[in-house]
Every structure is written in C-alpha cells, then in structure tokens.
Amino acid sequence: MAITTQTSPELQAAQAYVNEVYETVKKRNPGESEFHQAVKEILDSLVPVFAKNPKYKNNAILERIVEPERLITFRVPWVDDQGNVQVNRGFRVQFNSAIGPYKGGLRFHPSVNASIIKFLGFEQIFKNSLTGQPIGGGKGGSDFDPKGKSDNEVMKFTQSFMTELSKYIGPDTDVPAGDIGVGAREIGYMFGQYKRLRGGNEAGVLTGKGLTYGGSLTRTEATGYGLVYFTDEMLKTKGESFAGKTVVVSGSGNVSIYAIEKAQQLGAKVVACSDSNGYVYDKNGIDLETVKRLKEVERKRIKEYVSTHPSAEYHEGCENIWNIPCDIALPCATQNEINEDAAKTLVANGVKFVAEGANMPSTLEAIEVYLSNDVYFGPAKAANAGGVAVSALEMAQNSARLAWTFEEVDAKLQDIMKNIYRNSVNAAEQYGHAGNLVVGSNIAGFLKVADTMVAHGVV
C-alpha cells in the first residue's frame, strides 16, 4: 500500500530505506504472508517520519522494531476424553517492551502459526502505544481448536498450555489476555493453573479475568464498545451520527456482540452478523439477545437464529456478508475477511464508514479501495484498541488492590478512544496526510515507541 506520492529527495531516500528494511523482513521470515502484510502496511506509513527525522534511521529503529525480542514455541501435550494423547503447538511472541511489559491476547484456533502470531504481536506494539498506557507489544496462542471440545478437554489443554507459558510471563514481564477462542472459561482455567504453579495470587498476570478473582467491569464489552466510540468520533467529524444508520457487523463473538449492542444503543440498525459457517441478515434489525444466547450460553452456530426470527435469512459462507448494503461496515471476525472485490462491493452499495473490530480484517488492496473512494476508514490498531486499553486498566486495579465501577471504567474507555482518534488525526495532519487514519495511527503509535527506544540505547 503506497502512502507516499510526493517526490522530494528526502521522501525518496526514506522510501528506499523503508523498502530495504521490508525486503530484509521478507528474506528473514519466508512464507509468513500475514506478518509481511502487517509490516508493509506500517512501514509505508512511516516514510514521511523518516524523511523528517534522520535520528530514527541512525539508531536503526526500524531494523530493531521489526525483529521480535523473542519468539517462544513450545509443545502442548494433553489427554482427550477418550484417553488419547493429543499434541498441539503453543506460541508467545514478546515483540517489544520499550514502553512497558508485553501485553497481548492468546488465540486458540487451527490457523495459528508463527506468521499470524508475529503479525498480531507487531500490530500490538503500535496499538498499545496508542492507548497511552504503559504496555509493550506481545501476542500468543496455539493451533488448538476449542470448538467441539468438552469443558474437561479445554481444561486439560489450557492447564498444559499454561504449565509451559508460565515460565515466561508475570505481572511486570508479560501479561496475556483473551483473543479468538479464548474467553472467560479459558482465562479462568489458565489463571487457576498459573496460581497453582506459582503458589501465590499474582492477579495482574492475566487480564480478562472473572469479576470474582480480579477482573474489571467493562472488560467484556471494551473492544466492541471502544470500536463504536471510535467510529462515533469518525462520524462526528463528518457531521453525522449512528442514529438511523444501517450497519453490518461481521462475526458473532465478543467484539461483534458488544459492537452491535453499543451501535444499537446509539440508534443504529444492525442488520447482519456472522460466524465461520455463514451469516444472517435480518431486515428488521438483529435481535441481540438471541445472538448472545446462541453464542455466549449455548455455544451454537449463528444459523440457529433464523429458527426464531421469520424476518431473517441465513446464508452459507460468511464472505458474502459484505454484499449487504450499509452505511457503516464493522468487520469484527478475522484477518483479511474483506478483500479488494468485497471492498468494491461495499463502495458500490454506498458504504461511507469502515472501522475494524478484528485485527487486520481488510487486505492492503481493500484499504486502497476505501481511501481512493472517500470511505472514512478506521484501522484496527486504533479502532479496536479499547480491549487492551481496559486490560491495562484491569492491571492498574490489580496493582492497587481495588475495583472501579462500570461507569468509571466506561468513562475512561471513552476518553481513551477519543484521545486515540484525536492523536491519529493530528499525526496525519502533521505529516501531510490529513484525514488518513492509517497513516495517522501508525505514526502516532510509532513515535512514542521509537523515542523510548532511542532513549534506552541499543538494546
């Protein structure tokens, strides 16, 4: 995704330098397409920064920031309900700790590999920086699939996973949380095993915990609510609001559910959501209580929605959800769910705002379509940072041995998302790309980390 269109000698030199670093990344990490994509998107945005600030090149900030401080891979053996030994692979990338302990979720999904964990961890550096909280970037997970597993099997796997992971984490070192496939159940099992292994109650070692053992109010809602708070700031810039808007939200997990909830509270009509098998379209607006029951309580597929809602249609295959006309698109499912063709369809159907609830749900080509068609686009590292922001607030509450009210945390979340938006807008303007939140969020997130890395010396 080429951001720079000017041709001054400084910009040409900066672009050449960025291209050189990117080529090195590809050579050192062959076949890791997701990681390459994340690095390319961020590095291209930073060209104007390097044109103006040679100190970052002189201190090899790019060469260091694209290389994880460490990547941990480990075996996870466990016994299923039939007595068979199963073996999965676990990962933790501790990418950058310049501004604080590593912070980032754990993903349990069959697609998990080193490339996906590194792309997520790399994005997390800048997302965490944008929150204004003192947290570095990390990510982890396993190719374990919790779908179709009994509670006992999930417990056995997570206990084995934590037995190994516990060697590398701690409240002041590395603080994991949930992600795809890792919710309250999995966090609870992992926290119990960590406490058992350490022989003490280090509440701040995991976030997303239950309220009875150190969790924070609003954490469950934080990513979805934060996404909508950020999008609301985008709308206000254009003199608009959620009221009366038609919205499509992909996914039906935690992020999607609470994005739907907050969008509906602000007056929007959310007409579709999905899971990995397909999507539902309800012309009368999605009944959120049914979705919550199906996904959070009964752990069923979204197709069951239509059995109690005659106004709804179910369609196999989740990718065609973007054929539904809408004013606002909130992709909240998974990476690269919107490709160039889907983006063109959204544009043709009149979409005006796209904000990402999932991590990197739009391909680079899709982002080009948004930007070239005046679609106001909120990239994931800015728009979905509410979850990790409230995780940092959970860490603060754990350290202080206290708990804030829902209203207190929600107010802090709203302020954080407003600040992220404002800082991204200002950075884009400062570096000659007014209105481009991709450039603005990347630069705003980068500068804090880069300046800290310069201050710390070559480490």
C-alpha positions in Angstrom: 0.0 0.0 0.0 1.9 3.0 -1.2 1.2 6.0 1.0 3.7 8.5 -0.2 3.0 10.3 -3.5 5.4 13.2 -3.2 8.9 13.0 -4.8 11.2 15.2 -2.7 14.8 13.8 -2.3 14.1 13.2 1.4 11.0 11.2 0.8 12.6 9.2 -2.0 15.5 8.3 0.3 13.1 7.4 3.1 11.0 5.3 0.8 14.2 3.5 -0.4 15.2 2.8 3.2 11.8 1.5 4.2 11.8 -0.8 1.1 15.2 -2.1 2.0 14.0 -3.0 5.6 10.9 -4.6 4.2 12.9 -6.8 1.8 15.0 -7.9 4.7 11.9 -8.8 6.7 10.7 -11.0 3.8 14.0 -12.8 3.5 14.3 -13.5 7.2 10.7 -14.6 7.5 10.0 -16.6 4.3 6.4 -17.7 3.7 5.0 -15.6 6.5 2.5 -13.6 4.4 0.4 -12.2 7.3 3.5 -10.9 9.0 4.8 -9.4 5.7 1.4 -7.7 5.2 1.3 -6.1 8.6 4.9 -4.9 8.3 4.3 -3.5 4.8 1.2 -1.5 5.9 3.0 0.1 8.8 6.4 0.8 7.2 4.9 2.5 4.2 3.0 4.8 6.5 6.2 5.8 8.3 8.0 7.2 5.2 7.3 10.8 6.0 8.6 10.3 9.5 11.9 9.1 8.3 12.1 11.9 5.8 11.9 14.4 8.6 13.7 12.6 11.4 17.0 11.0 10.5 17.7 10.1 14.1 15.4 7.1 13.8 17.4 5.7 10.9 20.7 6.5 12.6 19.5 4.4 15.6 18.3 1.5 13.4 14.8 1.8 14.9 13.1 0.1 12.0 15.6 -2.8 11.9 15.1 -3.4 15.6 11.3 -2.9 15.8 10.5 -5.4 13.1 12.5 -8.1 14.9 10.8 -9.7 18.0 12.7 -9.5 21.2 11.9 -13.2 21.4 9.6 -15.8 19.9 8.8 -18.8 22.1 7.5 -22.0 20.6 6.5 -25.0 22.8 4.8 -28.4 22.8 1.4 -28.7 24.5 0.5 -32.4 25.2 -2.9 -33.3 26.7 -5.3 -36.2 27.0 -8.7 -36.1 25.5 -11.9 -37.6 26.9 -11.2 -40.9 25.0 -7.9 -41.3 26.7 -5.9 -40.4 23.6 -2.8 -38.2 23.8 -3.1 -35.1 21.7 -0.2 -32.7 20.9 -0.6 -29.0 19.9 1.9 -26.2 19.4 2.0 -23.2 21.6 3.4 -19.7 20.8 4.3 -16.5 22.5 6.0 -13.6 20.8 7.4 -10.9 23.1 7.8 -8.3 20.4 8.7 -5.0 22.1 8.9 -4.0 25.7 10.2 -0.4 25.3 7.2 1.3 27.0 6.1 -1.5 29.3 5.6 -5.2 29.9 4.5 -7.2 26.9 0.7 -7.2 26.5 -1.5 -9.0 24.1 -4.0 -11.8 23.8 -3.9 -15.5 23.3 -5.6 -17.0 20.2 -6.7 -20.7 20.1 -7.5 -21.5 16.5 -6.4 -24.2 14.0 -4.9 -21.4 11.8 -2.5 -20.2 14.4 1.2 -20.3 13.3 4.3 -18.2 13.7 3.3 -15.8 10.9 -0.1 -15.0 12.4 1.3 -14.6 15.9 4.0 -12.3 14.7 1.6 -10.1 12.7 -0.6 -9.8 15.7 2.3 -9.1 18.0 3.7 -6.5 15.6 0.4 -4.7 15.4 0.0 -4.8 19.1 3.2 -2.7 19.6 1.5 0.3 18.0 -2.0 -0.4 19.2 -0.8 -0.5 22.8 1.2 2.7 22.3 -1.8 4.5 21.0 -3.8 3.7 24.2 -1.4 5.9 26.2 -1.0 3.1 28.7 2.5 1.8 29.7 2.3 -1.5 27.9 4.5 -3.1 25.2 3.5 -5.5 22.4 3.1 -9.2 22.5 0.8 -12.0 21.4 0.4 -15.7 21.7 -1.8 -18.8 21.2 -2.0 -22.3 19.9 -3.4 -24.3 16.9 -5.7 -25.9 19.4 -9.4 -25.7 18.4 -11.8 -25.3 21.4 -14.8 -25.9 19.2 -16.4 -29.3 19.8 -14.3 -29.9 22.9 -15.7 -30.7 26.3 -15.1 -28.4 29.2 -12.9 -31.1 30.6 -10.8 -31.3 27.4 -10.5 -27.5 27.3 -9.4 -27.5 30.9 -6.7 -30.2 30.3 -5.4 -28.4 27.3 -5.2 -24.9 28.9 -3.6 -26.3 32.0 -0.9 -28.0 29.9 -0.5 -24.8 27.9 -0.1 -22.6 31.0 2.4 -25.0 32.5 4.8 -24.1 29.8 3.7 -20.5 29.3 4.1 -19.7 33.0 7.9 -19.8 32.6 7.8 -16.6 30.5 5.1 -14.4 31.9 4.4 -12.3 35.0 2.6 -9.1 36.1 5.6 -7.0 35.3 7.0 -9.0 32.5 4.3 -10.3 30.1 0.5 -10.1 30.6 -1.6 -12.2 28.2 -5.3 -11.9 27.7 -8.0 -13.5 25.5 -8.5 -13.4 21.8 -10.3 -15.7 19.3 -11.1 -19.0 21.0 -10.0 -17.7 24.4 -12.8 -16.4 26.6 -13.8 -16.3 30.3 -13.7 -20.1 30.5 -10.2 -20.5 29.1 -8.8 -17.5 31.1 -10.2 -19.0 34.3 -8.6 -22.4 33.7 -5.2 -20.7 32.9 -5.3 -18.4 35.9 -6.1 -21.3 38.2 -3.1 -23.3 36.8 -0.8 -20.3 37.0 -1.7 -19.7 40.6 -1.2 -23.4 41.4 2.2 -23.4 39.8 3.4 -20.2 41.4 1.9 -20.8 44.8 0.6 -17.2 45.1 -2.1 -14.9 43.8 -0.5 -12.7 41.2 -3.7 -11.2 39.9 -2.1 -9.0 37.3 -0.6 -11.8 35.3 -3.7 -12.3 33.1 -6.4 -9.9 32.1 -10.0 -10.6 31.1 -10.4 -12.4 34.4 -13.7 -13.1 36.1 -15.0 -10.4 38.4 -14.6 -12.7 41.4 -10.9 -13.0 41.0 -9.5 -9.7 39.9 -11.3 -8.9 36.6 -12.5 -5.5 35.6 -16.0 -4.3 34.9 -16.4 -3.2 31.3 -13.6 -5.5 30.1 -16.0 -7.9 28.4 -17.6 -5.0 26.5 -14.4 -3.0 25.9 -13.3 -3.9 22.4 -16.8 -3.7 20.9 -17.8 -0.6 22.8 -14.4 1.0 22.1 -14.8 0.3 18.4 -18.2 2.1 18.3 -16.8 5.0 20.4 -14.0 5.4 17.9 -16.4 5.2 14.9 -18.7 7.7 16.6 -15.8 10.2 16.6 -15.3 9.5 12.9 -19.0 10.2 12.3 -18.9 13.4 14.3 -16.0 14.7 12.1 -18.3 14.3 9.1 -21.3 15.9 10.9 -23.1 12.6 11.3 -24.1 10.0 14.0 -25.1 6.4 14.3 -28.7 7.4 14.6 -30.7 5.9 11.7 -27.6 4.3 10.0 -27.7 0.8 8.6 -24.7 -1.2 10.0 -23.2 -4.6 9.0 -21.1 -6.3 11.7 -19.2 -9.5 10.8 -18.6 -12.1 13.4 -20.7 -13.0 16.4 -18.1 -13.3 19.2 -17.3 -11.0 22.0 -16.2 -8.0 19.9 -19.1 -8.3 17.5 -21.8 -8.7 20.2 -20.8 -5.6 22.1 -20.2 -3.5 18.9 -23.8 -4.4 18.0 -25.0 -3.6 21.4 -23.5 -0.1 21.6 -24.3 0.7 17.9 -28.0 -0.1 18.7 -27.9 2.0 21.8 -26.7 4.9 19.7 -29.6 4.5 17.3 -28.2 2.4 14.5 -30.0 -0.5 12.8 -27.6 -3.5 12.7 -28.9 -5.9 10.0 -26.3 -8.7 9.8 -23.7 -10.7 11.7 -21.9 -14.0 11.0 -19.8 -16.9 12.2 -17.3 -19.0 10.4 -20.0 -21.1 8.7 -22.3 -18.3 7.3 -24.2 -15.1 8.1 -27.7 -14.0 9.0 -29.4 -11.0 7.5 -32.4 -9.6 9.5 -34.2 -6.7 7.7 -35.9 -5.8 11.0 -32.5 -5.5 12.8 -30.5 -8.1 14.6 -32.1 -9.3 17.9 -29.0 -9.2 20.1 -30.4 -11.2 23.0 -30.8 -14.2 20.6 -27.3 -13.8 19.4 -26.0 -13.6 23.0 -27.9 -16.7 24.0 -26.7 -18.7 21.0 -23.0 -17.7 21.2 -22.4 -17.0 24.8 -24.6 -19.5 26.6 -25.5 -22.4 24.2 -22.3 -22.1 22.0 -24.3 -22.8 18.9 -24.0 -21.7 15.3 -25.5 -18.5 14.1 -27.8 -20.3 11.6 -30.0 -21.2 14.6 -31.0 -17.5 14.7 -33.5 -17.9 11.8 -35.5 -20.6 13.6 -37.0 -18.0 15.9 -36.9 -15.0 13.6 -39.0 -15.3 10.4 -37.7 -12.0 9.1 -34.2 -13.3 8.9 -32.3 -15.1 6.2 -29.3 -17.4 6.7 -26.6 -17.8 4.0 -23.9 -20.3 3.9 -20.4 -18.8 3.6 -19.5 -15.8 5.6 -17.7 -13.8 2.9 -20.8 -12.6 1.2 -22.0 -10.6 4.2 -20.3 -7.6 2.6 -22.8 -7.7 -0.3 -25.4 -6.3 2.1 -25.9 -2.5 1.5 -24.9 -0.5 4.6 -23.8 2.9 5.7 -21.2 1.6 8.2 -19.3 -1.6 8.0 -17.6 -3.0 11.1 -15.6 -6.1 10.3 -15.1 -8.0 13.6 -14.4 -11.6 12.6 -10.9 -12.3 11.5 -7.9 -11.2 9.4 -8.3 -10.5 5.6 -12.0 -11.1 5.6 -12.5 -8.1 3.2 -10.6 -8.3 0.0 -10.4 -5.9 -2.9 -13.6 -7.2 -4.5 -15.6 -7.1 -1.3 -14.4 -3.5 -0.7 -15.5 -2.5 -4.2 -18.9 -4.1 -3.5 -19.2 -2.1 -0.2 -18.4 1.1 -2.0 -20.8 0.4 -4.9 -23.5 -0.2 -2.3 -22.9 3.2 -0.6 -20.8 2.5 2.4 -19.4 5.7 3.9 -17.5 4.4 7.0 -15.5 1.3 7.7 -13.9 0.7 11.1 -12.1 -2.5 12.1 -13.0 -4.5 15.1 -10.9 -7.6 14.2 -7.2 -7.5 13.7 -6.3 -6.6 10.0 -9.6 -7.7 8.6 -9.0 -5.7 5.4 -6.4 -6.6 2.9 -4.0 -3.9 1.7 -5.9 -3.8 -1.6 -9.2 -3.3 0.2 -7.7 -0.4 2.1 -6.7 1.2 -1.2 -10.3 0.9 -2.4 -11.5 2.7 0.8 -9.0 5.5 0.6 -9.5 6.1 -3.2 -13.3 6.2 -2.8 -13.5 8.7 0.1 -14.7 6.0 2.5 -13.6 7.2 6.0 -11.6 4.2 7.3 -10.6 3.4 10.9 -7.8 0.8 11.0 -7.7 -1.9 13.6 -4.8 -0.7 15.7 -6.7 2.4 16.5 -10.4 1.4 16.3 -10.2 -1.9 18.3 -7.7 -0.7 20.9 -10.4 -0.5 23.6 -9.9 -4.1 24.7 -6.3 -3.8 25.5 -6.8 -0.3 27.0 -9.2 -1.7 29.6 -6.9 -4.7 30.1 -4.3 -2.1 31.2 -6.9 -0.5 33.5 -7.5 -4.0 34.9 -3.8 -4.3 35.6 -3.9 -1.0 37.4 -6.8 -2.1 39.5 -5.0 -5.3 40.4 -1.8 -3.4 41.4 -3.9 -1.1 43.6 -6.0 -3.9 45.1 -9.2 -2.2 44.2 -12.1 -2.3 41.7 -13.7 0.6 39.8 -17.4 0.8 38.9 -18.6 0.0 35.4 -19.3 3.7 34.8 -15.8 4.7 35.9 -14.1 2.2 33.5 -16.5 3.1 30.7 -15.8 6.8 31.1 -12.1 6.1 31.0 -12.6 3.9 27.9 -14.5 6.7 26.1 -11.7 9.2 26.9 -9.0 6.8 25.7 -10.8 6.2 22.3 -11.3 9.9 21.8 -7.6 10.5 22.5 -6.6 7.8 20.1 -8.8 9.3 17.4 -7.5 12.8 18.1 -3.9 11.8 18.2 -4.3 9.8 14.9 -5.9 12.8 13.2 -3.2 15.2 14.4 -0.4 12.9 13.4 -1.8 12.5 9.9 -2.1 16.3 9.5 1.4 16.9 10.9 2.9 14.6 8.3 1.0 15.7 5.3 -1.8 13.1 5.1 -4.8 14.9 6.6 -7.8 12.6 7.0 -5.8 9.4 6.6 -6.2 7.5 9.8 -4.0 4.6 8.6 -1.0 6.9 8.4 -2.0 8.9 11.4 -2.5 5.9 13.8 0.7 4.2 12.6 2.8 7.4 13.1 1.2 8.3 16.4 1.8 4.8 17.7 5.3 4.6 16.3 6.7 7.9 17.7 6.2 7.0 21.3 7.9 3.6 21.0 10.7 4.9 18.8 11.6 7.8 21.0 11.7 5.4 24.0 13.9 3.0 22.1 16.3 5.9 21.3 16.4 6.9 24.9 17.2 3.3 26.0 20.1 2.9 23.7 20.9 -0.1 21.5 19.2 -3.0 23.4 
